[in-house]
Amino acid sequence: MTLKELINLLGDNPGYIIGYFIAIFLATALTGWISKDDGYKSPWKYLYMLLIYGVCIPGIFAVGLNFYVFLFERNKSIFNADVYTQILPIVGMFLTLWVMKRYVNLDSIPGFHRLTGFMIIILATLGLMYGLDRMRIIVFAMMPAWVLLVIFLGIVWAIMLGWRKVSN
């Protein structure tokens, strides 16, 4: 199964995606209601961590997918975006993080700083790739997907390595 087939399968069966994001959202609200002011303590902060990763990984993937589709595939229109696979994960991510922020300080959640930094690195990498593509230095649209993935991962790795060197 290719990535396109998986996205088409999820788009054709939106109940899975809707159910997933409703479950994460309700679990976040229920956890916040039960934990009250103890969200920063040991058992709750790890549950919040799982919920954050459970909602942010699809959200980050959707942002990257949208960035790729709308900027590198020149024949795609924003009006043809699939609401369930390209918009709902992003909206679900922001809504869940907004509700979670009402119950717990996100700085006390383990791994949240790494996830936020990773999101920024991904956006910076996509922005760099878009700039290189628009300046016609490298034409990413003509490359095979695996080469594009290797270049993307290489740039992410270089930015992360450089960031570690600068921050130490």
Secondary structure, DSSP 8 states (H G I E B T S, - for coil): --HHHHHHHHHH-HHHHHHHHHHHHHHHHHHHHHHTT-TTSHHHHHHHHHHHHHHHHHHHHHHHHHHHHHHH-TT--GGG--IIIIIHHHHHHHHHHHHHHHHS-GGGSTTHHHHHHHHHHHHHHHHHHHHHHHTTSS-GGGS-HHHHHHHHHHHHHHHHHHHHHHH-
